[in-house]
Amino acid sequence: MVIVGGGCMGASVAYHLARCGITNVVLVEREPALGAGSTGRNAGGVRHQFSHEANVRLSLESIRLFEHFEEEIGYPLDFHQDGYLFLLSSPASAASFARGVEVQTKLGVDVVWLEPDDVAEHAPGVAVDGVHAATFCARDGIADPHGVTQGFANAARRAGVELWLDTAVTGIRILDGAVAAVETTRGEIATRTVVNAAGPWAKQIGALAGVVLPIEPLRRHIFIAQPPSDSGWIRDGVRTAPTSHIMVIDFETTFYFHREGPNLLFGMGDPGERAGGFDTDVDWDLLEHVEPVATRRLPVLADAQLTHAWAGLYEMSPDALPIIGPVEAVGGFYVIAGFSGHGFMHSPAAGRVLADLITGRDPGMETAPFRFDRFTDSRLRRAAAGEANVV
Ligand SMILES: Cc1cc2nc3c(=O)[nH]c(=O)nc-3n(C[C@H](O)[C@H](O)[C@H](O)COP(=O)(O)OP(=O)(O)OC[C@H]3O[C@@H](n4cnc5c(N)ncnc54)[C@H](O)[C@@H]3O)c2cc1C
């Protein structure tokens, strides 16, 4: 079996296949190190607060594993459960989140509805002008993507999985409608099963097998700011930013931030950015749009010093839900991609589900929302609702 892509998703699939006793597996990654794609550029956010039940279920299982990562995977994980706070500034988003809270609560998530006046208790320094309501889940948090990827990959390797770094997949040979071999820059691997875990590049890997995957890369930026003075995020004895690792998200604008060591990490989507390109250069002009929003919500950022920035790629699907499972038209071709900006947090459960589907086990959860054919079968397409809480 071949897994294409050594990000959190490929590593999780490798680990979960090994747990199912499948160790005749080669994970192929074109970069010299694991986690060099989106996994190495993400904000580390982990949350239960999704609108779609299927996503909440992925979160529940994944967060349980993050909480016990070292015991179960044998690798220490930096994981702070200081919560996610969503600020809602329109009646429409408040109504949509109210429905989401119902879904989450029904599934056992402890999420609370807050009034604007309650926000300061969780997130000092945040200005709430224009905010109608907020939601908070204390078990959401921030985890280290590198630790998760290395943890899964090391455990898979110990079980016998081979990791081929610095090796690109260049072709997929199909015989009689089924996978026969994978061509790489280190030679061909005869196999009847391929897992496409190539993140934002998943469409390209699909094309090698003659499959058109509706997954597009979309550039997203992250900025790092240092506190304005030696007294950190405190001015005149008053906190100007949270001391915890709470993730605060201004849902209408997609501006978000959390503590990153002594600094603040923040980001915001660019409505002008077009999906489809692989450029990950930083567009500093974006700051013109980010700054007014950021300093309105977290005024101390006006005095903070921006130290650096980077950009990475979301892997967007049309309904913001992933594809996890087989592509029926090509025997042995599986996909785990299209997580639309929240794949890191779902990598533990998604990898487990795919390993179960590959090995013919019962995945124990409804996988219809993740099927590839929801995009090819018009009856399924009409029936399905996507994920609304995309940041
Ligand atoms: C700025 C930003 C912030 C984000 N914040 C969050 C967050 O807070 N929480 C969250 O859950 N998610 C977040 N995400 C999304 C998350 O990073 C992704 O969903 C996740 O990392 C996808 O993992 P992956 O393993 O599928 O993809 P990747 O990590 O991109 O891995 C795919 C791998 O495939 C390899 N590859 C591609 N083509 C080939 C080939 N031909 N041969 C061999 N290898 C190949 C690539 O080199 C790459 O390493 C964020 C993303 C970005 C860009």
The ligand as an SDF file (V2000), in Angstrom:
LIG
                    3D

 53 58  0  0  0  0  0  0  0  0999 V2000
   -2.4690   29.3720    7.6550 C   0  0  0  0  0  0  0  0  0  0  0  0
   -3.1820   28.0900    7.9970 C   0  0  0  0  0  0  0  0  0  0  0  0
   -3.7790   27.9330    9.2420 C   0  0  0  0  0  0  0  0  0  0  0  0
   -4.4410   26.7530    9.5720 C   0  0  0  0  0  0  0  0  0  0  0  0
   -4.9570   26.6110   10.8100 N   0  0  0  0  0  0  0  0  0  0  0  0
   -5.5170   25.4380   11.1770 C   0  0  0  0  0  0  0  0  0  0  0  0
   -5.9670   25.2360   12.4940 C   0  0  0  0  0  0  0  0  0  0  0  0
   -5.8740   26.1270   13.3460 O   0  0  0  0  0  0  0  0  0  0  0  0
   -6.5060   24.0290   12.8110 N   0  0  0  0  0  0  0  0  0  0  0  0
   -6.6290   23.0200   11.8900 C   0  0  0  0  0  0  0  0  0  0  0  0
   -7.1420   21.9530   12.2290 O   0  0  0  0  0  0  0  0  0  0  0  0
   -6.2000   23.1930   10.6170 N   0  0  0  0  0  0  0  0  0  0  0  0
   -5.6400   24.3530   10.2390 C   0  0  0  0  0  0  0  0  0  0  0  0
   -5.1920   24.5250    8.9700 N   0  0  0  0  0  0  0  0  0  0  0  0
   -5.4210   23.4640    7.9820 C   0  0  0  0  0  0  0  0  0  0  0  0
   -4.4520   22.3150    8.1600 C   0  0  0  0  0  0  0  0  0  0  0  0
   -3.1430   22.8150    8.1620 O   0  0  0  0  0  0  0  0  0  0  0  0
   -4.6390   21.3050    7.0320 C   0  0  0  0  0  0  0  0  0  0  0  0
   -6.0030   20.9570    6.9180 O   0  0  0  0  0  0  0  0  0  0  0  0
   -3.8390   20.0420    7.2980 C   0  0  0  0  0  0  0  0  0  0  0  0
   -2.5120   20.3440    7.6210 O   0  0  0  0  0  0  0  0  0  0  0  0
   -3.8770   19.1400    6.0880 C   0  0  0  0  0  0  0  0  0  0  0  0
   -2.9490   18.1090    6.3220 O   0  0  0  0  0  0  0  0  0  0  0  0
   -2.5100   17.1540    5.1480 P   0  0  0  0  0  0  0  0  0  0  0  0
   -1.5960   16.1450    5.7270 O   0  0  0  0  0  0  0  0  0  0  0  0
   -3.7120   16.6940    4.4270 O   0  0  0  0  0  0  0  0  0  0  0  0
   -1.7720   18.1380    4.1180 O   0  0  0  0  0  0  0  0  0  0  0  0
   -0.2070   18.6500    4.0750 P   0  0  0  0  0  0  0  0  0  0  0  0
    0.2670   18.8760    5.4360 O   0  0  0  0  0  0  0  0  0  0  0  0
   -0.1680   19.7150    3.0980 O   0  0  0  0  0  0  0  0  0  0  0  0
    0.4960   17.3430    3.5560 O   0  0  0  0  0  0  0  0  0  0  0  0
    0.4400   16.9640    2.1950 C   0  0  0  0  0  0  0  0  0  0  0  0
    1.8230   16.5210    1.8150 C   0  0  0  0  0  0  0  0  0  0  0  0
    1.7880   15.9610    0.5030 O   0  0  0  0  0  0  0  0  0  0  0  0
    3.0580   16.1850   -0.0730 C   0  0  0  0  0  0  0  0  0  0  0  0
    2.9670   15.9960   -1.5150 N   0  0  0  0  0  0  0  0  0  0  0  0
    2.2690   16.7450   -2.3990 C   0  0  0  0  0  0  0  0  0  0  0  0
    2.4560   16.2640   -3.6450 N   0  0  0  0  0  0  0  0  0  0  0  0
    3.2810   15.1920   -3.5350 C   0  0  0  0  0  0  0  0  0  0  0  0
    3.8510   14.2840   -4.4730 C   0  0  0  0  0  0  0  0  0  0  0  0
    3.5940   14.3830   -5.7960 N   0  0  0  0  0  0  0  0  0  0  0  0
    4.6560   13.3020   -4.0180 N   0  0  0  0  0  0  0  0  0  0  0  0
    4.9050   13.1850   -2.6910 C   0  0  0  0  0  0  0  0  0  0  0  0
    4.4120   14.0280   -1.7590 N   0  0  0  0  0  0  0  0  0  0  0  0
    3.6010   15.0140   -2.1800 C   0  0  0  0  0  0  0  0  0  0  0  0
    3.3750   17.6230    0.3340 C   0  0  0  0  0  0  0  0  0  0  0  0
    4.7520   17.8950    0.2600 O   0  0  0  0  0  0  0  0  0  0  0  0
    2.8250   17.6630    1.7630 C   0  0  0  0  0  0  0  0  0  0  0  0
    3.8300   17.4500    2.7330 O   0  0  0  0  0  0  0  0  0  0  0  0
   -4.5200   25.6920    8.6170 C   0  0  0  0  0  0  0  0  0  0  0  0
   -3.9160   25.8360    7.3700 C   0  0  0  0  0  0  0  0  0  0  0  0
   -3.2410   27.0100    7.0550 C   0  0  0  0  0  0  0  0  0  0  0  0
   -2.5870   27.1460    5.7130 C   0  0  0  0  0  0  0  0  0  0  0  0
  1  2  1  0
  2  3  1  0
  2 52  2  0
  3  4  2  0
  4  5  1  0
  4 50  1  0
  5  6  2  0
  6  7  1  0
  6 13  1  0
  7  8  2  0
  7  9  1  0
  9 10  1  0
 10 11  2  0
 10 12  1  0
 12 13  2  0
 13 14  1  0
 14 15  1  0
 14 50  1  0
 15 16  1  0
 16 17  1  0
 16 18  1  0
 18 19  1  0
 18 20  1  0
 20 21  1  0
 20 22  1  0
 22 23  1  0
 23 24  1  0
 24 25  2  0
 24 26  1  0
 24 27  1  0
 27 28  1  0
 28 29  2  0
 28 30  1  0
 28 31  1  0
 31 32  1  0
 32 33  1  0
 33 34  1  0
 33 48  1  0
 34 35  1  0
 35 36  1  0
 35 46  1  0
 36 37  1  0
 36 45  1  0
 37 38  2  0
 38 39  1  0
 39 40  1  0
 39 45  2  0
 40 41  1  0
 40 42  2  0
 42 43  1  0
 43 44  2  0
 44 45  1  0
 46 47  1  0
 46 48  1  0
 48 49  1  0
 50 51  2  0
 51 52  1  0
 52 53  1  0
M  END
$$$$
